Each structure stands twice: as structure tokens, then as C-alpha cells.
Amino acid sequence: MRSTFIFFYISINILMLFPVAAQQGIQNKTIINTPDYVLKGELTIENYQTYVEVPFEVPIDIKRLTIEVSYSGKDQRTTIDLGLEDPKKFRGWSGGSKNKITLSMEDATPGYLPGELPSGKWKLLLGVPNIRKGIVSKYEASIYLEKNSAITEFFDKPINSKEGWYRGDLHMHTGNSDGNCLSQSGQKIPCPVYRTVEAAAERGLDFIAITEHNATSHANSLRELQTAFDKMLLVAGREITTFYGHANVYGPTDFIDFRMSDSSSMQAKKWMDVVNSKGGIVSINHAGVPSGEACMGCGWQIEDLPNGTVSSVEIINGGIMKVSGSADSPFQGWKQWYKMLNSGQYVTAIGGSDNHTAESKKEIVGAIGYPTTVIFMKELSVKGMIDGIRSGRVFIDIEGKSDRFIDIFSTNGNEEAKMGEKLNITSKNEIQLTVSVEGALGASIEFIVDGALQSEMTQSIKKNKEIVKIDWQYVPGSKWIHVKIRDENGKLILVSNPIYLVKN
């Protein structure tokens, strides 16, 4: 039992190093790589069974605090426990189980309290349950201060560092907003986050984004769960829910003021610009739903947003598909997406289950992963996901069948472009299109140009793994082309993103 509560300020032994960034004031960093302070000191037998306070200053308006601690003497059984106090209260204790601590308003390392990061003198607490006589243990604490919160990752490294196609669900809810499930006694309750995460893992998804209505409270649960679910990326998204439309945001996890007084683009840009400035993206949800008492504020009413403000559109929503019975329903986001593409915007089509009941069986429309969005990522991380969506290397697997795949490739003379890329049209107007499809035997390929079906180009799929090549005569003025796959009954099962056509 540790009964000695003697606190030592060892400021004589602390060397506080201030890097250039700190000397010039805390910078608005988006990537943490250089500490703002490095606190160094030594511990000896004099510190045995004591608690050492290591003070440091936190300026105003800090959004995230991260501390990494290392120390020598472990081979001689030196042990240092970690804790933290802010200027007002005790923020947590992790003992010897962790060497890294992070806190923000929304989330914190397990064992620590999320919340406001008050300015003033903080104290890193070093408990010393064991150190041998004659041993000098040197410790170093790197302090990182983020003034402009950016993309939040819950893992210190990518879940998977390999590039490739990753499958996931970008829209779902838990009890932190309006998701529910059944308790042990069969009562409907606000569903805890872990139920949704477990269901997604059982379905073999590589990533999920939990997108609560304006709330940020799920971020702390996801940080705790990420270490346990270390094969699946957990993303704390947000469904910004206004009176004039809904949109998911991915990347930042701090509060975004969603309150709009009218449907003008100026009002919408106030929060969209915040998201984009932090490295995140905005994605319009279920744009075709009419707003009214049945779904208040659900339909998209915001017009004239500048190019680049919105990065993607949810064209297939599982909840709407469950009600309407169709991925082609006019209540889906097709009209909004095509309208933006035809106006010259490069916006990526995505899907989302909009799941509100984690217990829904996987074969039920609107269950987690139904539909699935498949993204080519450089790495499986939040940044990798966001960059993948921006790139347009994305397709929608409507039924969430893991064996289904689609990609498109084009050439025009010496010019080449993959799905999501621009194809420069040379003096020759003939374009060669290649469609790679898997898991769709007996289905047909439809080619859509500027929103219009090119029925004469429809192709049959005769193999489980098929590569279909077709020549298309480019029509001057055409802006984009994408592909739909329909099964033998005409049901839509796969959707590609466009190749953009640029006439030089």
C-alpha cells in the first residue's frame, strides 16, 4: 500500500525545452510532430514511494493536449506511474499501464476525463512505487498542444498500413442520438456504442463512421473501443442536423455550431468552412427526402454552395431504401448528385445504412453495412478514408456482398484515367472504357453520361470475374460517365463513381 503522500516540486531537476514553435506561440498545427514543451528530470531513491509534480503551462484556447512519457531504469525495475491535474481538478490516473495520454473536450485516454482544457498551470503526476538505491532514472515528457483541432485518429498508427480497397459503413447512430436496441429484459433503450461496433465487426467491415445528430459524446467511447477492435477503423463522424438539410462530417470531433437561421449558402458555409479548414469533409445526406412532419429538416434545401464546399453526396441511404423498397427511389440522393456533377463539381457518391438499430440482421435492408461503401485508401486510417473519398476511388456495394467489386478505367489516345480521375480528351473523340466486375454473374452494365442512360452501350456480364471493354464516341460537351450494375431482375447492386471528361 502506498501511504506516503509527499509531493515534491523538483523544478531544479526539470529542464524545460521550448522548440521554435513554442517560442513563437502555439501554432495551429494539423499534424502533431514536434512537441511544444519537453520536460526532463531525474528520479532517485529520494523519490521512492512519493508523488512528484511536474508543472507545465497550458495557454488559452487549447483544443487537445497530448503527453508522451519515457524513462530509463526499467531494466533495474524502476517504475513510474502517471497521473494528471489541471488547474482546477484531478483529470485522471493510468498508473504504469500507459506512456501516452491525450485529452480533448470530447474524448480522452481511458482513465482520464475529457472536457475543457483550462489555461494555467497543469501538473503531470509521477508516482514512484519502485526505484532502487543508487539508480538514477531519467524521464522525459513531451507535451503537444493543439490550438486548432484537426482530424482525430484514435490509434497512433494506421489500422492497416497497406493501400487497397476497404469496405465500410459511413452513416449510423447509437444511443448518443436516436439509436436504440433491447436491454436484457427486452426493453427498448438508447443503444450503447459497443453494440454497433460489435455488429460491424461481425459483418467483417474494415471501417465504420458513427454519425450522431450534432452530438460529440460518442467520441470518447470510440477511443476506448478502438484498441479492442484493432482490425476495424472507428470514426467519430457527425450528422449535422439542421432545419434545412442533413450532412455528415468526417474528420474533426470537436463541437461544430450547426445552428442556421435560414437556408442560405452563407449560413451553411459558416459550419462547412470550419469542417474543411480542419481537414475534414462534408457529405450531403438523403437529399431527396421531402422535409415535413414525417422527416423534419431531412430534405436538402441549401443551394449555391461554392465548388469544393461539399466533397460527397450520400446517394443511397439504407433507411430510405427500406421504406421505399428501392435504391433508385427519387427520395434517394441521385438528383442532387447529378445536379452537382452537371454543374462542374467533383463530388463523390457514397452510401450509408443510416442504421438506428444495431441488432438488425445483416440481410435486412438498412442493417449495418447495407449498403456498404468501398473506398480505395492509401492506408486504413481516418485520413486515409477522407483522402480516399476525396479521390473518388469509391464504389457502392448496395447489398454489402463482400465478393462484389467494380472499377472503371478509360483511355483516349495516350491519356488515361481511373474512376474518380479526369480524362483529358484529345483531338480523337473515341474513348476506350474498361469495366472490371466481380460477383455479378448474369447482371448487366449500364453506362450513364451526364445523368442519362446510354441504353445502346449496355453490356451483359457472363463471368463471375469479368473485364468488359467498350469503345464510346465522346459527345462534345459531355462532362462525366459512370456505371451501374443491375442483376438479372433489374435490381441495382453496384454503383461506380465517375470518370470526369475534360476537353482541352
C-alpha positions in Angstrom: 0.0 0.0 0.0 1.3 3.4 -1.0 0.8 5.5 2.1 3.4 8.3 1.7 1.7 11.3 0.2 4.7 13.6 -0.1 4.7 16.0 -3.1 8.0 17.3 -4.4 8.4 20.1 -6.8 11.7 19.1 -8.5 11.9 22.2 -10.6 15.7 22.2 -10.1 16.0 19.0 -11.9 13.5 19.9 -14.6 14.8 21.2 -17.9 12.0 22.8 -19.9 12.9 23.0 -23.5 10.9 25.3 -25.8 11.0 24.4 -29.5 10.8 27.2 -32.1 7.0 26.7 -32.4 6.6 27.3 -28.7 8.9 30.3 -28.6 6.7 31.9 -31.3 3.4 31.0 -29.7 1.4 27.8 -30.1 0.9 27.1 -33.7 -2.3 26.0 -35.4 -0.9 22.6 -36.2 -2.9 19.9 -38.1 -0.3 17.2 -37.6 1.4 16.6 -34.3 5.1 16.0 -34.9 7.1 18.5 -32.7 6.4 18.9 -29.0 5.6 22.3 -27.7 7.4 21.5 -24.4 9.9 18.8 -23.4 10.0 18.3 -19.6 13.1 16.4 -18.4 14.1 15.4 -14.9 15.7 12.7 -12.7 14.4 10.4 -10.1 16.5 8.7 -7.4 15.9 6.7 -4.2 14.9 10.0 -2.6 11.7 9.8 -4.7 10.8 6.3 -3.7 7.1 6.0 -2.8 6.4 9.6 -3.4 4.4 11.6 -5.9 6.4 14.1 -8.0 4.6 17.0 -9.5 5.9 18.2 -12.9 4.3 21.5 -13.7 3.8 22.9 -17.2 1.7 25.8 -18.7 -1.3 25.4 -21.0 -2.2 28.6 -22.9 -5.8 29.7 -23.6 -7.9 28.1 -26.4 -6.1 24.7 -26.5 -8.3 22.1 -28.0 -6.2 18.9 -27.4 -3.4 18.1 -25.0 -1.2 15.1 -25.6 1.6 13.9 -23.3 4.2 11.2 -24.1 6.4 10.0 -21.3 9.6 7.8 -21.4 12.1 7.0 -18.7 15.2 5.0 -18.1 16.0 2.4 -15.5 13.3 -0.1 -16.4 15.9 -2.9 -16.5 16.7 -2.1 -12.9 12.9 -2.3 -12.1 12.3 1.5 -11.9 8.5 2.0 -12.2 6.8 5.3 -12.8 3.0 5.7 -12.6 1.3 8.6 -14.4 -1.5 10.9 -13.5 -2.6 14.4 -14.4 -4.1 17.5 -12.8 -5.4 20.6 -14.5 -5.5 24.0 -12.6 -8.9 23.1 -11.2 -9.2 19.4 -10.7 -7.8 15.9 -11.0 -8.0 14.7 -14.6 -7.0 11.0 -14.3 -4.6 8.3 -13.4 -3.2 5.5 -15.5 -0.5 4.1 -13.3 2.2 2.3 -15.1 -0.2 1.0 -17.9 0.3 3.8 -20.4 3.0 6.1 -21.6 0.8 8.3 -23.7 -2.2 10.5 -22.6 -4.5 12.6 -24.7 -7.4 14.8 -23.7 -9.9 17.0 -25.5 -13.3 18.3 -24.8 -14.8 15.2 -26.5 -12.5 12.3 -25.7 -9.7 11.2 -23.5 -7.4 8.2 -22.9 -9.2 5.7 -20.7 -8.6 6.6 -17.1 -8.7 10.3 -17.9 -11.6 12.8 -18.1 -12.5 14.6 -21.3 -13.6 18.2 -21.0 -12.5 21.7 -21.2 -8.7 22.3 -21.1 -8.4 25.3 -18.8 -5.4 27.6 -19.3 -2.9 27.8 -16.5 -0.5 25.5 -14.6 -1.1 21.8 -15.1 0.7 19.1 -13.3 2.0 15.8 -14.7 2.0 13.4 -11.7 4.7 10.9 -11.4 4.2 8.2 -8.8 7.3 6.2 -7.9 6.3 2.8 -6.5 9.8 1.4 -7.0 13.3 2.6 -7.6 16.5 1.0 -6.4 19.2 2.7 -4.3 22.0 4.1 -6.5 19.8 4.2 -9.6 19.2 7.5 -11.4 16.2 7.2 -13.7 15.9 10.0 -16.2 12.4 10.8 -17.5 11.2 12.9 -20.5 7.7 14.2 -21.0 6.8 15.6 -24.5 3.8 18.0 -24.3 1.8 18.6 -27.5 -0.7 21.4 -27.6 -3.3 21.7 -30.4 -4.9 25.0 -30.8 -6.8 24.2 -34.0 -8.2 20.7 -33.6 -7.9 18.7 -36.8 -8.6 15.2 -37.9 -9.0 12.9 -34.9 -7.4 9.5 -35.0 -8.0 7.1 -32.1 -4.9 4.9 -33.0 -1.3 6.1 -33.0 -0.7 4.4 -36.4 -2.9 3.2 -39.3 -5.1 0.2 -38.6 -3.6 -1.2 -41.7 -0.7 0.5 -43.5 -1.3 -1.3 -46.8 -3.1 0.5 -49.6 -6.2 -1.2 -51.1 -10.0 -1.4 -51.2 -11.6 -1.1 -47.8 -15.2 -1.8 -47.0 -17.3 0.1 -44.5 -20.5 2.0 -43.5 -20.5 5.8 -43.3 -23.8 6.5 -41.6 -25.2 5.0 -38.3 -26.5 6.0 -34.9 -26.2 4.8 -31.3 -27.9 5.9 -28.1 -25.9 9.1 -28.2 -28.6 10.3 -30.6 -31.6 8.3 -31.7 -30.2 4.7 -32.0 -31.9 2.1 -29.8 -31.7 -1.6 -29.0 -33.1 -4.0 -26.4 -32.0 -4.4 -22.8 -31.6 -7.8 -21.1 -35.3 -7.6 -20.1 -36.4 -6.7 -23.6 -36.9 -3.0 -23.0 -36.1 -0.6 -25.8 -33.1 1.5 -24.6 -30.6 4.1 -26.0 -28.1 1.7 -27.6 -24.6 1.8 -26.2 -21.8 2.3 -28.7 -20.2 -1.1 -28.3 -23.3 -2.9 -29.7 -22.9 -1.1 -33.0 -19.1 -1.7 -33.1 -19.6 -5.4 -32.3 -22.2 -5.8 -35.0 -20.0 -4.1 -37.6 -17.0 -6.3 -36.6 -19.2 -9.4 -37.0 -20.0 -8.3 -40.6 -16.4 -8.1 -41.4 -16.3 -4.4 -42.2 -13.0 -2.6 -42.3 -14.3 0.8 -41.1 -17.4 2.4 -39.7 -18.3 6.0 -39.1 -20.8 6.6 -36.2 -22.6 9.8 -37.1 -24.7 11.1 -34.2 -27.1 14.1 -34.7 -24.9 17.1 -33.8 -23.6 15.2 -30.7 -19.9 14.6 -29.9 -20.4 12.3 -26.9 -19.7 9.1 -28.8 -16.0 10.0 -29.5 -14.9 9.0 -26.0 -16.5 5.6 -26.3 -14.9 5.1 -29.7 -11.4 6.0 -28.4 -11.8 3.4 -25.7 -13.1 0.7 -28.1 -10.5 1.3 -30.8 -7.8 -0.6 -29.0 -10.0 -3.6 -28.6 -11.2 -3.5 -32.2 -7.8 -3.1 -33.8 -8.7 -4.5 -37.2 -11.5 -2.1 -37.9 -11.2 1.7 -38.1 -13.6 3.6 -35.8 -14.5 7.1 -37.0 -16.4 9.6 -34.9 -18.4 11.4 -37.6 -21.4 13.7 -37.1 -24.7 14.2 -38.8 -25.1 17.9 -38.8 -28.8 18.2 -38.5 -30.4 21.5 -39.4 -33.9 22.7 -40.3 -32.7 22.9 -44.0 -31.0 19.6 -44.5 -28.6 17.0 -43.0 -25.0 16.4 -43.8 -22.4 14.0 -42.4 -18.9 15.4 -41.5 -15.8 13.3 -41.1 -12.5 14.3 -39.5 -12.8 16.8 -36.7 -14.6 15.7 -33.5 -14.9 19.0 -31.6 -18.2 20.9 -31.5 -19.5 22.4 -34.7 -22.1 25.1 -34.4 -24.9 23.7 -36.6 -27.5 26.4 -35.9 -28.7 28.0 -39.1 -31.3 30.8 -39.2 -32.2 30.3 -42.9 -31.3 28.0 -45.8 -28.8 30.4 -47.4 -25.4 29.1 -48.5 -23.9 31.8 -46.3 -25.5 30.2 -43.3 -24.3 26.8 -44.3 -20.8 27.9 -45.1 -20.3 29.0 -41.5 -20.1 25.5 -40.3 -18.9 23.8 -43.6 -15.9 26.1 -43.8 -15.0 25.1 -40.2 -15.0 21.4 -41.2 -13.0 22.0 -44.4 -10.4 24.2 -42.6 -9.8 21.3 -40.2 -9.1 18.9 -43.0 -12.5 17.2 -42.8 -15.1 16.7 -45.4 -18.9 17.5 -45.7 -21.2 14.9 -47.3 -24.9 15.7 -48.0 -27.3 13.1 -46.7 -30.6 11.7 -48.1 -31.1 14.8 -50.2 -34.3 13.6 -52.0 -36.4 13.2 -48.9 -39.2 15.8 -48.6 -39.0 17.8 -45.4 -42.1 17.9 -43.2 -43.6 16.3 -40.2 -42.6 12.8 -41.3 -39.0 13.8 -41.5 -38.3 17.3 -40.2 -35.4 19.0 -42.0 -34.4 15.9 -43.8 -34.5 17.1 -47.4 -31.7 19.2 -48.8 -32.8 22.9 -49.2 -29.4 24.7 -49.4 -28.4 26.0 -52.9 -25.5 27.8 -54.5 -22.7 26.4 -52.3 -19.3 27.2 -53.8 -17.5 24.5 -55.6 -15.4 22.4 -53.2 -17.5 23.1 -50.1 -19.1 19.7 -50.3 -17.0 16.6 -51.0 -19.6 13.9 -51.3 -23.2 13.0 -51.5 -25.0 10.0 -49.9 -26.9 8.8 -53.0 -28.1 5.5 -51.4 -29.4 5.6 -47.8 -30.4 2.2 -46.2 -33.3 3.7 -44.3 -34.8 5.2 -47.3 -34.3 2.0 -49.3 -36.0 0.1 -46.6 -39.1 2.3 -46.7 -39.2 2.9 -50.5 -38.0 -0.6 -51.5 -35.5 0.8 -54.0 -32.0 2.1 -54.3 -33.3 4.0 -57.4 -36.0 5.9 -55.4 -36.4 9.6 -56.2 -36.1 10.0 -52.4 -32.5 9.0 -52.6 -29.7 11.4 -53.4 -29.3 10.8 -57.2 -30.9 14.0 -58.3 -28.7 16.1 -56.0 -25.5 14.2 -57.0 -26.2 14.5 -60.8 -27.1 18.2 -60.4 -23.8 18.9 -58.7 -21.8 16.9 -61.2 -23.5 18.6 -64.1 -22.6 22.0 -62.6 -19.0 21.0 -62.8 -18.4 20.0 -59.2 -16.3 16.9 -58.5 -18.3 15.2 -55.7 -18.0 11.6 -54.7 -21.1 9.3 -54.4 -21.2 7.3 -51.2 -23.8 5.1 -49.4 -24.7 4.6 -45.8 -27.1 2.3 -43.8 -28.4 5.1 -41.6 -28.8 2.3 -39.1 -30.6 3.1 -35.8 -30.9 -0.5 -34.5 -27.6 -2.3 -34.2 -29.3 -5.7 -33.7 -30.8 -5.7 -37.2 -29.8 -8.9 -39.0 -27.3 -8.3 -41.8 -29.6 -9.4 -44.6 -32.2 -6.7 -43.7 -32.1 -3.5 -45.7 -30.7 -0.7 -43.6 -28.7 -3.1 -41.3 -25.1 -2.1 -40.6 -23.2 -2.5 -43.9 -26.4 -2.5 -46.1 -25.3 -0.6 -48.2 -21.5 -0.8 -48.0 -19.2 1.9 -49.3 -15.9 0.6 -50.7 -13.0 3.1 -50.7 -9.5 2.8 -52.1 -7.3 4.1 -49.3 -3.5 4.6 -49.1 -3.9 3.3 -45.5 -6.7 2.4 -43.2 -6.9 5.5 -41.1 -9.3 8.4 -40.8 -7.0 10.5 -43.0 -6.8 7.6 -45.5 -10.6 7.4 -45.5 -11.0 11.1 -46.1 -8.4 11.2 -48.8 -10.0 8.2 -50.4 -13.4 9.8 -50.6 -11.9 13.0 -52.0 -10.1 11.0 -54.7 -13.4 9.5 -56.0 -11.9 5.9 -56.0 -15.1 4.7 -54.4 -18.0 2.4 -55.3 -21.2 1.4 -53.5 -22.0 -2.3 -52.9 -25.7 -1.9 -52.2 -26.3 -5.3 -50.5 -23.0 -5.4 -48.8 -21.8 -8.6 -50.5 -18.0 -9.0 -49.8 -17.4 -10.7 -53.1 -18.7 -7.9 -55.3 -16.4 -5.4 -56.9 -16.4 -2.7 -59.6 -13.9 -0.4 -61.1 -13.7 1.6 -64.4 -10.7 2.7 -66.5 -10.6 4.9 -69.6 -8.1 5.8 -72.3 -8.2 8.5 -75.1 -5.1 8.3 -77.2 -2.2 8.4 -74.7 -4.4 9.9 -72.0 -5.6 7.6 -69.2 -7.9 7.9 -66.2 -9.3 5.7 -63.5 -12.6 6.1 -61.6 -12.6 9.4 -59.8 -10.0 10.9 -62.1 -10.1 13.4 -65.1 -9.7 12.1 -68.6 -8.2 14.7 -71.0 -10.0 14.4 -74.3 -7.6 14.9 -77.2 -8.4 15.6 -80.8 -9.7 12.0 -81.1 -13.1 11.6 -79.6 -13.1 7.8 -79.3 -12.8 6.7 -75.7 -12.0 3.1 -74.6 -13.8 2.1 -71.4 -12.8 -0.9 -69.3 -15.1 -2.1 -66.6 -13.9 -4.7 -64.1 -16.7 -6.5 -62.2 -16.8 -9.3 -59.8 -19.6 -11.2 -58.1 -22.3 -10.2 -60.6 -22.7 -13.1 -63.0 -25.8 -12.6 -65.1 -26.0 -8.9 -64.4 -25.8 -6.1 -66.9 -23.6 -3.0 -67.1 -25.3 0.4 -67.7 -23.3 3.4 -68.8 -24.6 6.8 -67.6 -23.3 10.0 -69.2 -24.2 13.3 -67.6 -27.1 11.6 -65.8 -28.6 10.0 -68.9 -28.6 6.2 -69.6 -26.8 5.2 -72.8 -29.0 2.2 -73.5 -27.2 1.2 -76.6 -24.0 0.6 -74.6 -25.5 -1.8 -72.1 -23.4 -4.9 -71.7 -24.1 -8.4 -70.2 -21.8 -10.0 -67.6 -21.1 -13.6 -68.4 -18.5 -14.5 -65.9 -18.1 -14.2 -62.1 -15.0 -12.1 -62.8 -15.5 -10.1 -65.9 -13.5 -7.4 -67.7 -15.7 -5.7 -70.3 -14.2 -3.3 -72.9 -16.2 -1.0 -75.0 -15.5 1.9 -77.4 -17.5 5.0 -76.9 -17.7 8.0 -79.2 -17.3 11.1 -77.0 -20.0 13.7 -77.5 -18.6 17.2 -77.2 -19.8 18.9 -74.0 -20.1 15.6 -72.0 -18.8 16.1 -68.5 -18.7 12.7 -66.9 -19.5 9.0 -67.2 -20.2 6.4 -64.5 -21.5 2.8 -64.4 -24.4 1.0 -62.7 -24.7 -2.8 -62.4 -28.1 -4.4 -62.3 -28.8 -8.1 -61.5 -30.9 -10.3 -63.8 -34.1 -8.9 -62.2 -33.1 -5.3 -62.9 -32.2 -4.7 -59.3 -29.4 -2.2 -58.7 -26.5 -3.9 -56.9 -23.3 -1.9 -57.7 -22.6 1.8 -58.5 -19.3 3.3 -59.6 -18.2 6.9 -59.3 -17.5 8.9 -62.4 -14.6 9.4 -64.7 -14.6 13.2 -65.5 -14.3 14.2 -69.1 -12.2 17.3 -69.8 -11.9 18.6 -73.3 -8.6 20.5 -73.9 
